Amino acid sequence: MPSSSTEVLLAFRDRWEAVEDRLFSWPAWDAACVLLGFVSDDFFGDVRAWIIRHGRAAVDRIAADPGRTGPR
């Protein structure tokens, strides 16, 4: 368990990057392009951040099956 604010921030950054990496795949990028049109590498980072902000269930669903991006 982190004990200082710096450790908390570093732990958050590490976790955020791990989840971003989980969403970084060609199928996820392809799904973003189908939904949004052209998606640059910078914009795909924004898409991944948007997915992460929607919570673990959204991340798990999209990481498991990027082609099924609609609500269940």
Predicted model as a PDB file, atoms N, CA, C, CB and O in Angstrom, pLDDT in the B-factor column:
MODEL        1                                                                  
ATOM      1  N   MET A   1       0.840  -1.180   0.000  1.00 57.00           N  
ATOM      2  CA  MET A   1       0.000   0.000   0.000  1.00 57.00           C  
ATOM      3  C   MET A   1       0.887   1.246   0.000  1.00 57.00           C  
ATOM      4  CB  MET A   1      -0.957  -0.003   1.220  1.00 57.00           C  
ATOM      5  O   MET A   1       1.752   1.389   0.864  1.00 57.00           O  
ATOM      6  N   PRO A   2       0.679   2.140  -0.955  1.00 61.00           N  
ATOM      7  CA  PRO A   2       1.481   3.362  -1.011  1.00 61.00           C  
ATOM      8  C   PRO A   2       1.253   4.220   0.230  1.00 61.00           C  
ATOM      9  CB  PRO A   2       1.149   4.164  -2.277  1.00 61.00           C  
ATOM     10  O   PRO A   2       0.135   4.311   0.736  1.00 61.00           O  
ATOM     11  N   SER A   3       2.328   4.849   0.716  1.00 74.00           N  
ATOM     12  CA  SER A   3       2.205   5.635   1.938  1.00 74.00           C  
ATOM     13  C   SER A   3       2.312   7.140   1.701  1.00 74.00           C  
ATOM     14  CB  SER A   3       3.259   5.208   2.917  1.00 74.00           C  
ATOM     15  O   SER A   3       1.902   7.914   2.566  1.00 74.00           O  
ATOM     16  N   SER A   4       2.830   7.567   0.600  1.00 85.00           N  
ATOM     17  CA  SER A   4       2.929   9.002   0.331  1.00 85.00           C  
ATOM     18  C   SER A   4       2.117   9.360  -0.906  1.00 85.00           C  
ATOM     19  CB  SER A   4       4.403   9.424   0.146  1.00 85.00           C  
ATOM     20  O   SER A   4       1.749   8.497  -1.703  1.00 85.00           O  
ATOM     21  N   SER A   5       1.847  10.650  -1.044  1.00 91.00           N  
ATOM     22  CA  SER A   5       1.066  11.084  -2.206  1.00 91.00           C  
ATOM     23  C   SER A   5       1.817  10.791  -3.508  1.00 91.00           C  
ATOM     24  CB  SER A   5       0.744  12.590  -2.106  1.00 91.00           C  
ATOM     25  O   SER A   5       1.192  10.495  -4.526  1.00 91.00           O  
ATOM     26  N   THR A   6       3.131  10.870  -3.485  1.00 91.00           N  
ATOM     27  CA  THR A   6       3.912  10.545  -4.683  1.00 91.00           C  
ATOM     28  C   THR A   6       3.743   9.076  -5.039  1.00 91.00           C  
ATOM     29  CB  THR A   6       5.406  10.875  -4.470  1.00 91.00           C  
ATOM     30  O   THR A   6       3.570   8.733  -6.209  1.00 91.00           O  
ATOM     31  N   GLU A   7       3.793   8.217  -4.044  1.00 91.00           N  
ATOM     32  CA  GLU A   7       3.605   6.791  -4.301  1.00 91.00           C  
ATOM     33  C   GLU A   7       2.201   6.499  -4.811  1.00 91.00           C  
ATOM     34  CB  GLU A   7       3.878   5.985  -3.036  1.00 91.00           C  
ATOM     35  O   GLU A   7       2.017   5.642  -5.675  1.00 91.00           O  
ATOM     36  N   VAL A   8       1.216   7.205  -4.282  1.00 92.00           N  
ATOM     37  CA  VAL A   8      -0.162   7.021  -4.744  1.00 92.00           C  
ATOM     38  C   VAL A   8      -0.278   7.419  -6.210  1.00 92.00           C  
ATOM     39  CB  VAL A   8      -1.147   7.848  -3.881  1.00 92.00           C  
ATOM     40  O   VAL A   8      -0.885   6.706  -7.009  1.00 92.00           O  
ATOM     41  N   LEU A   9       0.307   8.563  -6.559  1.00 93.00           N  
ATOM     42  CA  LEU A   9       0.256   9.022  -7.954  1.00 93.00           C  
ATOM     43  C   LEU A   9       0.983   8.066  -8.886  1.00 93.00           C  
ATOM     44  CB  LEU A   9       0.861  10.420  -8.076  1.00 93.00           C  
ATOM     45  O   LEU A   9       0.501   7.776  -9.980  1.00 93.00           O  
ATOM     46  N   LEU A  10       2.131   7.579  -8.462  1.00 93.00           N  
ATOM     47  CA  LEU A  10       2.883   6.643  -9.301  1.00 93.00           C  
ATOM     48  C   LEU A  10       2.133   5.328  -9.457  1.00 93.00           C  
ATOM     49  CB  LEU A  10       4.274   6.388  -8.708  1.00 93.00           C  
ATOM     50  O   LEU A  10       2.141   4.736 -10.536  1.00 93.00           O  
ATOM     51  N   ALA A  11       1.488   4.867  -8.395  1.00 93.00           N  
ATOM     52  CA  ALA A  11       0.698   3.632  -8.475  1.00 93.00           C  
ATOM     53  C   ALA A  11      -0.489   3.827  -9.416  1.00 93.00           C  
ATOM     54  CB  ALA A  11       0.205   3.204  -7.069  1.00 93.00           C  
ATOM     55  O   ALA A  11      -0.819   2.933 -10.196  1.00 93.00           O  
ATOM     56  N   PHE A  12      -1.134   5.003  -9.342  1.00 94.00           N  
ATOM     57  CA  PHE A  12      -2.245   5.300 -10.242  1.00 94.00           C  
ATOM     58  C   PHE A  12      -1.768   5.315 -11.686  1.00 94.00           C  
ATOM     59  CB  PHE A  12      -2.891   6.646  -9.881  1.00 94.00           C  
ATOM     60  O   PHE A  12      -2.406   4.733 -12.563  1.00 94.00           O  
ATOM     61  N   ARG A  13      -0.640   5.985 -11.930  1.00 96.00           N  
ATOM     62  CA  ARG A  13      -0.099   6.045 -13.295  1.00 96.00           C  
ATOM     63  C   ARG A  13       0.204   4.656 -13.826  1.00 96.00           C  
ATOM     64  CB  ARG A  13       1.168   6.903 -13.335  1.00 96.00           C  
ATOM     65  O   ARG A  13      -0.115   4.340 -14.972  1.00 96.00           O  
ATOM     66  N   ASP A  14       0.818   3.830 -12.996  1.00 97.00           N  
ATOM     67  CA  ASP A  14       1.158   2.473 -13.427  1.00 97.00           C  
ATOM     68  C   ASP A  14      -0.091   1.672 -13.753  1.00 97.00           C  
ATOM     69  CB  ASP A  14       1.969   1.758 -12.350  1.00 97.00           C  
ATOM     70  O   ASP A  14      -0.120   0.945 -14.746  1.00 97.00           O  
ATOM     71  N   ARG A  15      -1.117   1.795 -12.929  1.00 96.00           N  
ATOM     72  CA  ARG A  15      -2.367   1.064 -13.172  1.00 96.00           C  
ATOM     73  C   ARG A  15      -3.056   1.578 -14.435  1.00 96.00           C  
ATOM     74  CB  ARG A  15      -3.315   1.195 -11.958  1.00 96.00           C  
ATOM     75  O   ARG A  15      -3.536   0.792 -15.253  1.00 96.00           O  
ATOM     76  N   TRP A  16      -3.100   2.915 -14.588  1.00 97.00           N  
ATOM     77  CA  TRP A  16      -3.728   3.516 -15.775  1.00 97.00           C  
ATOM     78  C   TRP A  16      -3.032   3.020 -17.041  1.00 97.00           C  
ATOM     79  CB  TRP A  16      -3.673   5.070 -15.702  1.00 97.00           C  
ATOM     80  O   TRP A  16      -3.700   2.628 -17.998  1.00 97.00           O  
ATOM     81  N   GLU A  17      -1.705   3.033 -17.054  1.00 97.00           N  
ATOM     82  CA  GLU A  17      -0.956   2.591 -18.230  1.00 97.00           C  
ATOM     83  C   GLU A  17      -1.185   1.106 -18.509  1.00 97.00           C  
ATOM     84  CB  GLU A  17       0.539   2.864 -18.039  1.00 97.00           C  
ATOM     85  O   GLU A  17      -1.249   0.698 -19.669  1.00 97.00           O  
ATOM     86  N   ALA A  18      -1.307   0.306 -17.470  1.00 97.00           N  
ATOM     87  CA  ALA A  18      -1.566  -1.125 -17.669  1.00 97.00           C  
ATOM     88  C   ALA A  18      -2.926  -1.340 -18.325  1.00 97.00           C  
ATOM     89  CB  ALA A  18      -1.499  -1.879 -16.325  1.00 97.00           C  
ATOM     90  O   ALA A  18      -3.069  -2.189 -19.205  1.00 97.00           O  
ATOM     91  N   VAL A  19      -3.920  -0.571 -17.896  1.00 97.00           N  
ATOM     92  CA  VAL A  19      -5.257  -0.711 -18.488  1.00 97.00           C  
ATOM     93  C   VAL A  19      -5.257  -0.168 -19.915  1.00 97.00           C  
ATOM     94  CB  VAL A  19      -6.321   0.026 -17.629  1.00 97.00           C  
ATOM     95  O   VAL A  19      -5.874  -0.759 -20.801  1.00 97.00           O  
ATOM     96  N   GLU A  20      -4.572   0.954 -20.145  1.00 97.00           N  
ATOM     97  CA  GLU A  20      -4.447   1.469 -21.519  1.00 97.00           C  
ATOM     98  C   GLU A  20      -3.807   0.437 -22.434  1.00 97.00           C  
ATOM     99  CB  GLU A  20      -3.621   2.765 -21.538  1.00 97.00           C  
ATOM    100  O   GLU A  20      -4.259   0.228 -23.560  1.00 97.00           O  
ATOM    101  N   ASP A  21      -2.750  -0.208 -21.945  1.00 96.00           N  
ATOM    102  CA  ASP A  21      -2.070  -1.236 -22.736  1.00 96.00           C  
ATOM    103  C   ASP A  21      -3.007  -2.391 -23.055  1.00 96.00           C  
ATOM    104  CB  ASP A  21      -0.835  -1.753 -21.994  1.00 96.00           C  
ATOM    105  O   ASP A  21      -2.954  -2.961 -24.145  1.00 96.00           O  
ATOM    106  N   ARG A  22      -3.858  -2.731 -22.110  1.00 96.00           N  
ATOM    107  CA  ARG A  22      -4.823  -3.819 -22.332  1.00 96.00           C  
ATOM    108  C   ARG A  22      -5.777  -3.480 -23.467  1.00 96.00           C  
ATOM    109  CB  ARG A  22      -5.618  -4.106 -21.049  1.00 96.00           C  
ATOM    110  O   ARG A  22      -6.203  -4.365 -24.208  1.00 96.00           O  
ATOM    111  N   LEU A  23      -6.112  -2.203 -23.604  1.00 96.00           N  
ATOM    112  CA  LEU A  23      -7.036  -1.776 -24.660  1.00 96.00           C  
ATOM    113  C   LEU A  23      -6.338  -1.466 -25.980  1.00 96.00           C  
ATOM    114  CB  LEU A  23      -7.801  -0.561 -24.204  1.00 96.00           C  
ATOM    115  O   LEU A  23      -7.002  -1.210 -26.984  1.00 96.00           O  
ATOM    116  N   PHE A  24      -5.019  -1.485 -25.989  1.00 96.00           N  
ATOM    117  CA  PHE A  24      -4.272  -1.162 -27.206  1.00 96.00           C  
ATOM    118  C   PHE A  24      -4.166  -2.412 -28.065  1.00 96.00           C  
ATOM    119  CB  PHE A  24      -2.858  -0.601 -26.868  1.00 96.00           C  
ATOM    120  O   PHE A  24      -3.276  -3.242 -27.873  1.00 96.00           O  
ATOM    121  N   SER A  25      -5.082  -2.533 -29.011  1.00 95.00           N  
ATOM    122  CA  SER A  25      -5.064  -3.673 -29.929  1.00 95.00           C  
ATOM    123  C   SER A  25      -5.637  -3.216 -31.264  1.00 95.00           C  
ATOM    124  CB  SER A  25      -5.875  -4.887 -29.354  1.00 95.00           C  
ATOM    125  O   SER A  25      -6.397  -2.251 -31.340  1.00 95.00           O  
ATOM    126  N   TRP A  26      -5.254  -3.931 -32.306  1.00 95.00           N  
ATOM    127  CA  TRP A  26      -5.805  -3.601 -33.632  1.00 95.00           C  
ATOM    128  C   TRP A  26      -7.312  -3.776 -33.664  1.00 95.00           C  
ATOM    129  CB  TRP A  26      -5.163  -4.474 -34.714  1.00 95.00           C  
ATOM    130  O   TRP A  26      -7.990  -2.924 -34.238  1.00 95.00           O  
ATOM    131  N   PRO A  27      -7.881  -4.827 -33.083  1.00 94.00           N  
ATOM    132  CA  PRO A  27      -9.339  -4.943 -33.110  1.00 94.00           C  
ATOM    133  C   PRO A  27     -10.041  -3.777 -32.409  1.00 94.00           C  
ATOM    134  CB  PRO A  27      -9.759  -6.248 -32.467  1.00 94.00           C  
ATOM    135  O   PRO A  27     -11.079  -3.309 -32.877  1.00 94.00           O  
ATOM    136  N   ALA A  28      -9.487  -3.309 -31.301  1.00 94.00           N  
ATOM    137  CA  ALA A  28     -10.091  -2.159 -30.607  1.00 94.00           C  
ATOM    138  C   ALA A  28      -9.953  -0.900 -31.456  1.00 94.00           C  
ATOM    139  CB  ALA A  28      -9.429  -1.943 -29.219  1.00 94.00           C  
ATOM    140  O   ALA A  28     -10.880  -0.093 -31.527  1.00 94.00           O  
ATOM    141  N   TRP A  29      -8.808  -0.732 -32.097  1.00 95.00           N  
ATOM    142  CA  TRP A  29      -8.598   0.431 -32.964  1.00 95.00           C  
ATOM    143  C   TRP A  29      -9.552   0.366 -34.155  1.00 95.00           C  
ATOM    144  CB  TRP A  29      -7.123   0.497 -33.451  1.00 95.00           C  
ATOM    145  O   TRP A  29     -10.144   1.375 -34.538  1.00 95.00           O  
ATOM    146  N   ASP A  30      -9.695  -0.811 -34.732  1.00 94.00           N  
ATOM    147  CA  ASP A  30     -10.636  -0.979 -35.851  1.00 94.00           C  
ATOM    148  C   ASP A  30     -12.063  -0.630 -35.431  1.00 94.00           C  
ATOM    149  CB  ASP A  30     -10.585  -2.423 -36.383  1.00 94.00           C  
ATOM    150  O   ASP A  30     -12.782   0.036 -36.176  1.00 94.00           O  
ATOM    151  N   ALA A  31     -12.470  -1.071 -34.256  1.00 92.00           N  
ATOM    152  CA  ALA A  31     -13.820  -0.766 -33.768  1.00 92.00           C  
ATOM    153  C   ALA A  31     -13.994   0.742 -33.599  1.00 92.00           C  
ATOM    154  CB  ALA A  31     -14.094  -1.491 -32.428  1.00 92.00           C  
ATOM    155  O   ALA A  31     -15.047   1.286 -33.932  1.00 92.00           O  
ATOM    156  N   ALA A  32     -12.967   1.418 -33.084  1.00 94.00           N  
ATOM    157  CA  ALA A  32     -13.031   2.874 -32.937  1.00 94.00           C  
ATOM    158  C   ALA A  32     -13.175   3.539 -34.301  1.00 94.00           C  
ATOM    159  CB  ALA A  32     -11.774   3.405 -32.214  1.00 94.00           C  
ATOM    160  O   ALA A  32     -13.926   4.505 -34.442  1.00 94.00           O  
ATOM    161  N   CYS A  33     -12.465   3.033 -35.305  1.00 94.00           N  
ATOM    162  CA  CYS A  33     -12.561   3.602 -36.658  1.00 94.00           C  
ATOM    163  C   CYS A  33     -13.946   3.389 -37.256  1.00 94.00           C  
ATOM    164  CB  CYS A  33     -11.502   2.981 -37.575  1.00 94.00           C  
ATOM    165  O   CYS A  33     -14.467   4.272 -37.938  1.00 94.00           O  
ATOM    166  N   VAL A  34     -14.543   2.235 -37.010  1.00 92.00           N  
ATOM    167  CA  VAL A  34     -15.893   1.975 -37.522  1.00 92.00           C  
ATOM    168  C   VAL A  34     -16.880   2.958 -36.903  1.00 92.00           C  
ATOM    169  CB  VAL A  34     -16.325   0.515 -37.226  1.00 92.00           C  
ATOM    170  O   VAL A  34     -17.761   3.477 -37.588  1.00 92.00           O  
ATOM    171  N   LEU A  35     -16.729   3.209 -35.611  1.00 91.00           N  
ATOM    172  CA  LEU A  35     -17.661   4.096 -34.913  1.00 91.00           C  
ATOM    173  C   LEU A  35     -17.400   5.574 -35.182  1.00 91.00           C  
ATOM    174  CB  LEU A  35     -17.592   3.842 -33.434  1.00 91.00           C  
ATOM    175  O   LEU A  35     -18.340   6.363 -35.268  1.00 91.00           O  
ATOM    176  N   LEU A  36     -16.125   5.955 -35.316  1.00 93.00           N  
ATOM    177  CA  LEU A  36     -15.775   7.374 -35.329  1.00 93.00           C  
ATOM    178  C   LEU A  36     -15.151   7.868 -36.628  1.00 93.00           C  
ATOM    179  CB  LEU A  36     -14.843   7.652 -34.220  1.00 93.00           C  
ATOM    180  O   LEU A  36     -14.899   9.065 -36.767  1.00 93.00           O  
ATOM    181  N   GLY A  37     -14.900   6.993 -37.567  1.00 94.00           N  
ATOM    182  CA  GLY A  37     -14.175   7.386 -38.766  1.00 94.00           C  
ATOM    183  C   GLY A  37     -12.686   7.275 -38.505  1.00 94.00           C  
ATOM    184  O   GLY A  37     -12.252   6.461 -37.690  1.00 94.00           O  
ATOM    185  N   PHE A  38     -11.901   8.092 -39.195  1.00 95.00           N  
ATOM    186  CA  PHE A  38     -10.446   8.029 -39.031  1.00 95.00           C  
ATOM    187  C   PHE A  38     -10.067   8.296 -37.579  1.00 95.00           C  
ATOM    188  CB  PHE A  38      -9.744   9.044 -39.965  1.00 95.00           C  
ATOM    189  O   PHE A  38     -10.533   9.264 -36.978  1.00 95.00           O  
ATOM    190  N   VAL A  39      -9.219   7.433 -37.020  1.00 96.00           N  
ATOM    191  CA  VAL A  39      -8.743   7.580 -35.642  1.00 96.00           C  
ATOM    192  C   VAL A  39      -7.217   7.549 -35.678  1.00 96.00           C  
ATOM    193  CB  VAL A  39      -9.321   6.445 -34.700  1.00 96.00           C  
ATOM    194  O   VAL A  39      -6.614   6.510 -35.947  1.00 96.00           O  
ATOM    195  N   SER A  40      -6.601   8.699 -35.403  1.00 96.00           N  
ATOM    196  CA  SER A  40      -5.137   8.770 -35.367  1.00 96.00           C  
ATOM    197  C   SER A  40      -4.635   8.088 -34.099  1.00 96.00           C  
ATOM    198  CB  SER A  40      -4.644  10.249 -35.429  1.00 96.00           C  
ATOM    199  O   SER A  40      -5.418   7.744 -33.214  1.00 96.00           O  
ATOM    200  N   ASP A  41      -3.326   7.898 -34.023  1.00 93.00           N  
ATOM    201  CA  ASP A  41      -2.773   7.269 -32.823  1.00 93.00           C  
ATOM    202  C   ASP A  41      -3.009   8.128 -31.582  1.00 93.00           C  
ATOM    203  CB  ASP A  41      -1.276   7.011 -33.002  1.00 93.00           C  
ATOM    204  O   ASP A  41      -3.277   7.592 -30.507  1.00 93.00           O  
ATOM    205  N   ASP A  42      -2.914   9.454 -31.714  1.00 95.00           N  
ATOM    206  CA  ASP A  42      -3.199  10.326 -30.570  1.00 95.00           C  
ATOM    207  C   ASP A  42      -4.662  10.230 -30.153  1.00 95.00           C  
ATOM    208  CB  ASP A  42      -2.845  11.780 -30.906  1.00 95.00           C  
ATOM    209  O   ASP A  42      -4.971  10.153 -28.963  1.00 95.00           O  
ATOM    210  N   PHE A  43      -5.555  10.236 -31.128  1.00 97.00           N  
ATOM    211  CA  PHE A  43      -6.977  10.168 -30.814  1.00 97.00           C  
ATOM    212  C   PHE A  43      -7.343   8.809 -30.227  1.00 97.00           C  
ATOM    213  CB  PHE A  43      -7.812  10.446 -32.065  1.00 97.00           C  
ATOM    214  O   PHE A  43      -8.241   8.721 -29.389  1.00 97.00           O  
ATOM    215  N   PHE A  44      -6.663   7.751 -30.655  1.00 97.00           N  
ATOM    216  CA  PHE A  44      -6.936   6.436 -30.083  1.00 97.00           C  
ATOM    217  C   PHE A  44      -6.579   6.420 -28.595  1.00 97.00           C  
ATOM    218  CB  PHE A  44      -6.149   5.343 -30.839  1.00 97.00           C  
ATOM    219  O   PHE A  44      -7.223   5.723 -27.812  1.00 97.00           O  
ATOM    220  N   GLY A  45      -5.566   7.177 -28.208  1.00 96.00           N  
ATOM    221  CA  GLY A  45      -5.259   7.331 -26.785  1.00 96.00           C  
ATOM    222  C   GLY A  45      -6.418   7.973 -26.042  1.00 96.00           C  
ATOM    223  O   GLY A  45      -6.743   7.577 -24.923  1.00 96.00           O  
ATOM    224  N   ASP A  46      -7.046   8.973 -26.672  1.00 96.00           N  
ATOM    225  CA  ASP A  46      -8.223   9.611 -26.068  1.00 96.00           C  
ATOM    226  C   ASP A  46      -9.392   8.640 -25.977  1.00 96.00           C  
ATOM    227  CB  ASP A  46      -8.635  10.848 -26.876  1.00 96.00           C  
ATOM    228  O   ASP A  46     -10.128   8.642 -24.991  1.00 96.00           O  
ATOM    229  N   VAL A  47      -9.564   7.816 -26.996  1.00 96.00           N  
ATOM    230  CA  VAL A  47     -10.638   6.812 -26.986  1.00 96.00           C  
ATOM    231  C   VAL A  47     -10.420   5.829 -25.845  1.00 96.00           C  
ATOM    232  CB  VAL A  47     -10.703   6.058 -28.341  1.00 96.00           C  
ATOM    233  O   VAL A  47     -11.354   5.503 -25.112  1.00 96.00           O  
ATOM    234  N   ARG A  48      -9.193   5.361 -25.695  1.00 97.00           N  
ATOM    235  CA  ARG A  48      -8.897   4.426 -24.599  1.00 97.00           C  
ATOM    236  C   ARG A  48      -9.152   5.075 -23.248  1.00 97.00           C  
ATOM    237  CB  ARG A  48      -7.439   3.939 -24.680  1.00 97.00           C  
ATOM    238  O   ARG A  48      -9.703   4.433 -22.353  1.00 97.00           O  
ATOM    239  N   ALA A  49      -8.761   6.341 -23.080  1.00 97.00           N  
ATOM    240  CA  ALA A  49      -9.014   7.051 -21.823  1.00 97.00           C  
ATOM    241  C   ALA A  49     -10.513   7.177 -21.565  1.00 97.00           C  
ATOM    242  CB  ALA A  49      -8.362   8.447 -21.850  1.00 97.00           C  
ATOM    243  O   ALA A  49     -10.960   7.040 -20.426  1.00 97.00           O  
ATOM    244  N   TRP A  50     -11.280   7.433 -22.606  1.00 96.00           N  
ATOM    245  CA  TRP A  50     -12.739   7.548 -22.474  1.00 96.00           C  
ATOM    246  C   TRP A  50     -13.332   6.216 -22.006  1.00 96.00           C  
ATOM    247  CB  TRP A  50     -13.380   7.980 -23.824  1.00 96.00           C  
ATOM    248  O   TRP A  50     -14.213   6.187 -21.146  1.00 96.00           O  
ATOM    249  N   ILE A  51     -12.841   5.122 -22.579  1.00 96.00           N  
ATOM    250  CA  ILE A  51     -13.319   3.798 -22.168  1.00 96.00           C  
ATOM    251  C   ILE A  51     -12.970   3.548 -20.701  1.00 96.00           C  
ATOM    252  CB  ILE A  51     -12.707   2.690 -23.066  1.00 96.00           C  
ATOM    253  O   ILE A  51     -13.810   3.075 -19.936  1.00 96.00           O  
ATOM    254  N   ILE A  52     -11.748   3.860 -20.312  1.00 97.00           N  
ATOM    255  CA  ILE A  52     -11.315   3.644 -18.930  1.00 97.00           C  
ATOM    256  C   ILE A  52     -12.193   4.428 -17.964  1.00 97.00           C  
ATOM    257  CB  ILE A  52      -9.842   4.049 -18.756  1.00 97.00           C  
ATOM    258  O   ILE A  52     -12.551   3.925 -16.899  1.00 97.00           O  
ATOM    259  N   ARG A  53     -12.538   5.647 -18.328  1.00 97.00           N  
ATOM    260  CA  ARG A  53     -13.379   6.467 -17.444  1.00 97.00           C  
ATOM    261  C   ARG A  53     -14.777   5.897 -17.281  1.00 97.00           C  
ATOM    262  CB  ARG A  53     -13.472   7.881 -17.978  1.00 97.00           C  
ATOM    263  O   ARG A  53     -15.498   6.293 -16.365  1.00 97.00           O  
ATOM    264  N   HIS A  54     -15.172   4.980 -18.146  1.00 96.00           N  
ATOM    265  CA  HIS A  54     -16.482   4.338 -18.012  1.00 96.00           C  
ATOM    266  C   HIS A  54     -16.443   3.119 -17.098  1.00 96.00           C  
ATOM    267  CB  HIS A  54     -17.000   3.933 -19.375  1.00 96.00           C  
ATOM    268  O   HIS A  54     -17.476   2.491 -16.865  1.00 96.00           O  
ATOM    269  N   GLY A  55     -15.278   2.779 -16.583  1.00 95.00           N  
ATOM    270  CA  GLY A  55     -15.188   1.764 -15.548  1.00 95.00           C  
ATOM    271  C   GLY A  55     -14.710   0.404 -16.018  1.00 95.00           C  
ATOM    272  O   GLY A  55     -14.528   0.142 -17.207  1.00 95.00           O  
ATOM    273  N   ARG A  56     -14.519  -0.444 -15.023  1.00 95.00           N  
ATOM    274  CA  ARG A  56     -13.958  -1.771 -15.249  1.00 95.00           C  
ATOM    275  C   ARG A  56     -14.822  -2.612 -16.177  1.00 95.00           C  
ATOM    276  CB  ARG A  56     -13.778  -2.486 -13.932  1.00 95.00           C  
ATOM    277  O   ARG A  56     -14.297  -3.323 -17.033  1.00 95.00           O  
ATOM    278  N   ALA A  57     -16.145  -2.541 -16.018  1.00 95.00           N  
ATOM    279  CA  ALA A  57     -17.023  -3.360 -16.861  1.00 95.00           C  
ATOM    280  C   ALA A  57     -16.855  -2.999 -18.337  1.00 95.00           C  
ATOM    281  CB  ALA A  57     -18.494  -3.184 -16.438  1.00 95.00           C  
ATOM    282  O   ALA A  57     -16.819  -3.883 -19.192  1.00 95.00           O  
ATOM    283  N   ALA A  58     -16.753  -1.705 -18.636  1.00 94.00           N  
ATOM    284  CA  ALA A  58     -16.558  -1.275 -20.023  1.00 94.00           C  
ATOM    285  C   ALA A  58     -15.203  -1.745 -20.549  1.00 94.00           C  
ATOM    286  CB  ALA A  58     -16.668   0.260 -20.134  1.00 94.00           C  
ATOM    287  O   ALA A  58     -15.105  -2.227 -21.677  1.00 94.00           O  
ATOM    288  N   VAL A  59     -14.172  -1.607 -19.741  1.00 95.00           N  
ATOM    289  CA  VAL A  59     -12.832  -2.042 -20.150  1.00 95.00           C  
ATOM    290  C   VAL A  59     -12.832  -3.545 -20.406  1.00 95.00           C  
ATOM    291  CB  VAL A  59     -11.778  -1.676 -19.070  1.00 95.00           C  
ATOM    292  O   VAL A  59     -12.331  -4.007 -21.432  1.00 95.00           O  
ATOM    293  N   ASP A  60     -13.394  -4.302 -19.473  1.00 95.00           N  
ATOM    294  CA  ASP A  60     -13.416  -5.763 -19.626  1.00 95.00           C  
ATOM    295  C   ASP A  60     -14.174  -6.181 -20.883  1.00 95.00           C  
ATOM    296  CB  ASP A  60     -14.051  -6.420 -18.393  1.00 95.00           C  
ATOM    297  O   ASP A  60     -13.726  -7.055 -21.624  1.00 95.00           O  
ATOM    298  N   ARG A  61     -15.329  -5.550 -21.121  1.00 93.00           N  
ATOM    299  CA  ARG A  61     -16.164  -5.908 -22.274  1.00 93.00           C  
ATOM    300  C   ARG A  61     -15.449  -5.596 -23.586  1.00 93.00           C  
ATOM    301  CB  ARG A  61     -17.508  -5.161 -22.217  1.00 93.00           C  
ATOM    302  O   ARG A  61     -15.441  -6.418 -24.503  1.00 93.00           O  
ATOM    303  N   ILE A  62     -14.854  -4.413 -23.676  1.00 93.00           N  
ATOM    304  CA  ILE A  62     -14.212  -4.007 -24.926  1.00 93.00           C  
ATOM    305  C   ILE A  62     -12.899  -4.746 -25.136  1.00 93.00           C  
ATOM    306  CB  ILE A  62     -13.969  -2.500 -24.934  1.00 93.00           C  
ATOM    307  O   ILE A  62     -12.557  -5.081 -26.270  1.00 93.00           O  
ATOM    308  N   ALA A  63     -12.165  -5.004 -24.071  1.00 94.00           N  
ATOM    309  CA  ALA A  63     -10.912  -5.765 -24.212  1.00 94.00           C  
ATOM    310  C   ALA A  63     -11.206  -7.195 -24.658  1.00 94.00           C  
ATOM    311  CB  ALA A  63     -10.122  -5.774 -22.876  1.00 94.00           C  
ATOM    312  O   ALA A  63     -10.449  -7.770 -25.440  1.00 94.00           O  
ATOM    313  N   ALA A  64     -12.295  -7.765 -24.168  1.00 94.00           N  
ATOM    314  CA  ALA A  64     -12.640  -9.146 -24.518  1.00 94.00           C  
ATOM    315  C   ALA A  64     -13.187  -9.268 -25.932  1.00 94.00           C  
ATOM    316  CB  ALA A  64     -13.654  -9.690 -23.537  1.00 94.00           C  
ATOM    317  O   ALA A  64     -12.904 -10.245 -26.626  1.00 94.00           O  
ATOM    318  N   ASP A  65     -13.971  -8.278 -26.365  1.00 93.00           N  
ATOM    319  CA  ASP A  65     -14.619  -8.359 -27.679  1.00 93.00           C  
ATOM    320  C   ASP A  65     -14.809  -6.951 -28.244  1.00 93.00           C  
ATOM    321  CB  ASP A  65     -15.988  -9.099 -27.578  1.00 93.00           C  
ATOM    322  O   ASP A  65     -15.913  -6.409 -28.176  1.00 93.00           O  
ATOM    323  N   PRO A  66     -13.750  -6.347 -28.805  1.00 91.00           N  
ATOM    324  CA  PRO A  66     -13.845  -4.984 -29.306  1.00 91.00           C  
ATOM    325  C   PRO A  66     -14.901  -4.778 -30.386  1.00 91.00           C  
ATOM    326  CB  PRO A  66     -12.531  -4.570 -29.834  1.00 91.00           C  
ATOM    327  O   PRO A  66     -15.429  -3.677 -30.539  1.00 91.00           O  
ATOM    328  N   GLY A  67     -15.204  -5.820 -31.122  1.00 84.00           N  
ATOM    329  CA  GLY A  67     -16.204  -5.694 -32.179  1.00 84.00           C  
ATOM    330  C   GLY A  67     -17.623  -5.526 -31.670  1.00 84.00           C  
ATOM    331  O   GLY A  67     -18.510  -5.112 -32.417  1.00 84.00           O  
ATOM    332  N   ARG A  68     -17.837  -5.841 -30.424  1.00 80.00           N  
ATOM    333  CA  ARG A  68     -19.171  -5.694 -29.814  1.00 80.00           C  
ATOM    334  C   ARG A  68     -19.108  -4.523 -28.847  1.00 80.00           C  
ATOM    335  CB  ARG A  68     -19.630  -7.018 -29.075  1.00 80.00           C  
ATOM    336  O   ARG A  68     -18.966  -4.706 -27.638  1.00 80.00           O  
ATOM    337  N   THR A  69     -19.214  -3.328 -29.390  1.00 67.00           N  
ATOM    338  CA  THR A  69     -19.010  -2.114 -28.595  1.00 67.00           C  
ATOM    339  C   THR A  69     -20.285  -1.506 -28.055  1.00 67.00           C  
ATOM    340  CB  THR A  69     -18.304  -1.098 -29.410  1.00 67.00           C  
ATOM    341  O   THR A  69     -20.227  -0.577 -27.250  1.00 67.00           O  
ATOM    342  N   GLY A  70     -21.424  -1.999 -28.469  1.00 58.00           N  
ATOM    343  CA  GLY A  70     -22.692  -1.444 -27.989  1.00 58.00           C  
ATOM    344  C   GLY A  70     -23.043  -1.921 -26.600  1.00 58.00           C  
ATOM    345  O   GLY A  70     -22.400  -2.824 -26.066  1.00 58.00           O  
ATOM    346  N   PRO A  71     -24.077  -1.311 -26.003  1.00 56.00           N  
ATOM    347  CA  PRO A  71     -24.511  -1.752 -24.674  1.00 56.00           C  
ATOM    348  C   PRO A  71     -25.082  -3.151 -24.719  1.00 56.00           C  
ATOM    349  CB  PRO A  71     -25.544  -0.791 -24.102  1.00 56.00           C  
ATOM    350  O   PRO A  71     -25.553  -3.606 -25.761  1.00 56.00           O  
ATOM    351  N   ARG A  72     -25.041  -3.826 -23.599  1.00 54.00           N  
ATOM    352  CA  ARG A  72     -25.584  -5.180 -23.509  1.00 54.00           C  
ATOM    353  C   ARG A  72     -26.909  -5.169 -22.841  1.00 54.00           C  
ATOM    354  CB  ARG A  72     -24.648  -6.098 -22.770  1.00 54.00           C  
ATOM    355  O   ARG A  72     -27.525  -6.222 -22.674  1.00 54.00           O  
TER     356      ARG A  72                                                      
ENDMDL                                                                          
END                                                                             
